[in-house]
Amino acid sequence: MSAETEIASRCSRCGSPAVIPIVYGLPGGALIDAAGRGEIVLGGCIVGPQKWACLECAYWWPLPPEALESPIVCNALYLAHRAYRDQEQVEHAIEVAHELFEGGYEPFVVAAGLLHEALGSGVLSADQIADEAGAPAADLVEAMTERAEICERDRRGVELRARLARMGGRPLALYAADRLCTLRRAERKGSDQHQTGALAAELWNLERDIRMLTQLGMPPFLFALDDPADSAS
């Protein structure tokens, strides 16, 4: 079973196993027939971030269409495709934004979820993010960015965690969503291949971060970690 199949084993919202993939583009006869049999959903010619649809509650995810009703989130999604070097980074950003949307956070927080690693890409500046997604989103992205003047990688991470713990609120929730989605991705990677020493260390570090965050009274989505498959998006 592929990681993608595992991710879509149940609906992200209602938990139903009646999940089918969304297919984009101009469909031919075979795809139209498959849609008629309820095996796929035709998403149209414009490719969206959603990959899966629930036959029970008609929910599309990740980052459902109602999230994209906000121009701020739409602009941030466009910027994310510009900023990140590969599709895996884009998909991670969408997962983070989806978690924040489902957590009930405002559009500017969801937008920051899409762009939380964008300043490290060297493609976008904080001013560009502010122009397209608003100053509050840009401020959150800056809060999530490690200090480049700190030379040692471990020290940069320690400083970031300490700074976000002091800030609390939305910045810490954004960090929590990133850690949760990163942990899920690492666990999926580990299930698809032999666990290397580097991957084991990454999982340990992620789990340590999650423990710290739960002690700080973080959003309910973190407590899905008891069984990550239950809420994988």
C-alpha positions as CSV (number, residue, x, y, z in Angstrom):
1,M,0.0,0.0,0.0
2,S,1.4,3.4,-0.9
3,A,1.8,6.3,1.4
4,E,-0.7,8.2,-0.6
5,T,-3.3,5.5,-0.2
6,E,-2.6,5.4,3.6
7,I,-3.1,9.1,3.8
8,A,-6.5,8.9,2.2
9,S,-7.7,5.8,4.1
10,R,-10.3,7.9,5.9
11,C,-12.0,11.3,5.5
12,S,-10.1,14.1,7.2
13,R,-13.3,15.6,8.5
14,C,-15.9,12.9,9.2
15,G,-13.7,9.8,9.4
16,S,-15.6,7.9,6.8
17,P,-13.6,5.3,4.8
18,A,-15.6,6.2,1.6
19,V,-12.7,8.3,0.1
20,I,-11.9,8.6,-3.6
21,P,-9.2,10.6,-5.5
22,I,-9.8,13.9,-7.3
23,V,-8.6,13.9,-10.9
24,Y,-8.0,17.2,-12.7
25,G,-7.8,18.0,-16.4
26,L,-9.9,17.5,-19.4
27,P,-11.3,14.0,-18.9
28,G,-11.6,11.3,-21.6
29,G,-14.2,8.6,-21.8
30,A,-12.5,6.3,-19.3
31,L,-12.3,9.0,-16.6
32,I,-15.9,10.0,-17.2
33,D,-16.9,6.3,-16.8
34,A,-14.9,6.0,-13.6
35,A,-16.5,9.1,-12.2
36,G,-19.9,7.7,-13.1
37,R,-19.1,4.5,-11.1
38,G,-18.0,6.7,-8.1
39,E,-14.4,5.7,-8.3
40,I,-13.0,9.2,-8.8
41,V,-14.2,12.8,-8.7
42,L,-13.6,15.1,-11.7
43,G,-12.0,18.3,-10.3
44,G,-12.1,20.4,-13.5
45,C,-9.3,21.8,-15.6
46,I,-7.8,24.1,-12.9
47,V,-5.7,22.0,-10.6
48,G,-6.4,22.7,-6.9
49,P,-4.6,21.6,-3.8
50,Q,-7.3,19.1,-2.9
51,K,-6.5,15.4,-3.7
52,W,-9.3,13.5,-2.0
53,A,-13.1,13.6,-1.7
54,C,-15.4,12.0,0.8
55,L,-18.5,10.3,-0.6
56,E,-20.2,10.6,2.8
57,C,-19.9,14.3,3.6
58,A,-18.7,15.6,0.2
59,Y,-15.6,17.1,1.8
60,W,-12.6,17.8,-0.5
61,W,-9.1,18.2,1.1
62,P,-6.4,19.2,1.8
63,L,-7.1,22.9,2.0
64,P,-10.8,22.6,0.9
65,P,-12.4,25.1,-1.5
66,E,-14.0,27.1,1.3
67,A,-10.5,27.9,2.6
68,L,-9.7,29.3,-0.8
69,E,-12.6,31.7,-0.6
70,S,-10.2,34.1,1.1
71,P,-8.1,36.1,-1.3
72,I,-5.3,36.1,1.3
73,V,-5.1,32.3,1.2
74,C,-5.3,32.2,-2.6
75,N,-2.5,34.7,-2.9
76,A,-0.4,32.7,-0.4
77,L,-0.9,29.5,-2.3
78,Y,0.3,31.2,-5.5
79,L,3.4,32.5,-3.6
80,A,4.1,29.1,-2.2
81,H,4.3,27.6,-5.7
82,R,6.8,30.3,-6.5
83,A,8.8,30.0,-3.4
84,Y,9.4,26.3,-2.9
85,R,11.8,24.3,-5.0
86,D,10.0,21.1,-5.3
87,Q,6.5,19.6,-5.0
88,E,7.2,17.9,-1.7
89,Q,7.7,21.3,-0.1
90,V,4.5,22.6,-1.6
91,E,2.6,19.6,-0.4
92,H,4.0,20.0,3.1
93,A,3.0,23.7,3.2
94,I,-0.5,22.8,2.0
95,E,-0.8,20.2,4.8
96,V,0.3,22.8,7.4
97,A,-2.2,25.3,6.1
98,H,-5.0,22.7,6.1
99,E,-4.3,21.8,9.7
100,L,-4.6,25.4,10.7
101,F,-7.8,25.9,8.7
102,E,-9.4,22.9,10.3
103,G,-8.2,24.2,13.7
104,G,-10.4,27.3,13.1
105,Y,-7.6,29.8,12.6
106,E,-8.1,33.0,10.6
107,P,-7.2,33.3,6.9
108,F,-3.9,35.2,7.6
109,V,-2.8,32.3,9.9
110,V,-3.7,29.8,7.1
111,A,-1.8,31.9,4.7
112,A,1.3,32.0,7.0
113,G,1.0,28.2,7.1
114,L,1.4,28.1,3.3
115,L,4.5,30.4,3.5
116,H,6.1,29.4,6.8
117,E,9.3,28.3,5.1
118,A,9.2,30.8,2.3
119,L,11.8,33.2,3.6
120,G,14.4,30.5,3.7
121,S,14.0,29.9,0.0
122,G,15.6,33.2,-1.0
123,V,12.9,33.8,-3.6
124,L,10.5,35.9,-1.5
125,S,11.0,38.7,1.0
126,A,8.8,39.6,4.0
127,D,7.7,42.7,2.1
128,Q,6.5,40.6,-0.8
129,I,4.6,38.4,1.5
130,A,3.1,41.4,3.2
131,D,2.0,42.9,-0.2
132,E,0.3,39.7,-1.3
133,A,-0.9,38.1,1.9
134,G,-1.0,40.9,4.4
135,A,1.4,42.2,7.1
136,P,-0.1,39.8,9.8
137,A,0.8,36.8,7.7
138,A,4.2,38.2,7.0
139,D,4.9,38.8,10.7
140,L,4.0,35.1,11.4
141,V,6.3,33.9,8.7
142,E,9.1,36.0,10.1
143,A,8.4,34.6,13.6
144,M,8.7,31.0,12.1
145,T,12.1,31.8,10.5
146,E,15.3,30.8,12.1
147,R,17.9,33.6,12.7
148,A,20.5,33.5,9.9
149,E,23.0,35.2,12.1
150,I,23.2,32.2,14.4
151,C,25.8,30.0,12.7
152,E,25.2,26.6,14.4
153,R,22.1,24.8,13.2
154,D,21.2,23.3,16.6
155,R,21.5,26.7,18.2
156,R,19.2,28.2,15.6
157,G,16.6,25.6,16.4
158,V,16.9,26.1,20.1
159,E,16.5,29.9,19.7
160,L,13.5,29.4,17.5
161,R,11.7,27.1,19.9
162,A,12.5,29.4,22.8
163,R,11.3,32.5,21.0
164,L,8.0,30.9,19.9
165,A,7.4,29.5,23.4
166,R,7.6,33.1,24.7
167,M,5.3,34.4,21.9
168,G,2.7,31.7,22.3
169,G,-0.7,32.0,20.6
170,R,-0.7,31.9,16.8
171,P,3.0,31.7,16.2
172,L,3.3,28.7,18.4
173,A,0.2,27.1,16.8
174,L,1.9,27.6,13.4
175,Y,5.0,25.9,14.7
176,A,2.9,23.1,16.2
177,A,1.1,22.5,12.8
178,D,4.5,22.4,11.0
179,R,5.9,19.9,13.6
180,L,2.8,17.7,13.4
181,C,2.8,17.5,9.6
182,T,6.6,17.0,9.5
183,L,6.3,14.1,11.9
184,R,3.5,12.5,9.8
185,R,5.7,12.8,6.7
186,A,8.7,11.3,8.5
187,E,6.6,8.4,9.8
188,R,5.2,7.7,6.3
189,K,8.8,7.8,4.9
190,G,9.9,5.4,7.6
191,S,7.0,3.0,6.7
192,D,8.1,3.0,3.1
193,Q,11.8,2.1,3.7
194,H,14.1,0.8,6.3
195,Q,14.5,3.4,9.1
196,T,17.9,4.9,9.0
197,G,19.8,6.4,11.9
198,A,19.2,9.9,10.5
199,L,15.5,9.2,10.2
200,A,15.3,7.8,13.7
201,A,17.0,10.9,15.0
202,E,14.6,13.2,13.1
203,L,11.6,11.3,14.5
204,W,13.1,11.6,18.1
205,N,13.6,15.4,17.6
206,L,10.1,15.8,16.3
207,E,8.5,13.8,19.1
208,R,10.4,15.9,21.6
209,D,9.1,19.1,20.0
210,I,5.6,17.8,20.2
211,R,5.9,16.9,23.8
212,M,7.1,20.4,24.6
213,L,4.2,21.9,22.7
214,T,1.6,19.8,24.4
215,Q,2.9,20.8,27.8
216,L,2.3,24.4,26.7
217,G,-1.4,23.7,26.1
218,M,-1.4,23.7,22.4
219,P,-4.4,23.3,20.0
220,P,-6.4,20.1,20.0
221,F,-5.0,19.0,16.6
222,L,-1.8,18.0,18.4
223,F,-3.5,15.4,20.5
224,A,-4.2,13.4,17.3
225,L,-0.6,12.2,17.7
226,D,-1.9,9.3,19.8
227,D,-2.9,7.8,16.5
228,P,-1.6,10.0,13.6
229,A,-3.5,7.9,11.0
230,D,-6.8,9.0,12.5
231,S,-6.4,12.6,11.4
232,A,-3.9,12.5,8.6
233,S,-4.9,14.9,5.9
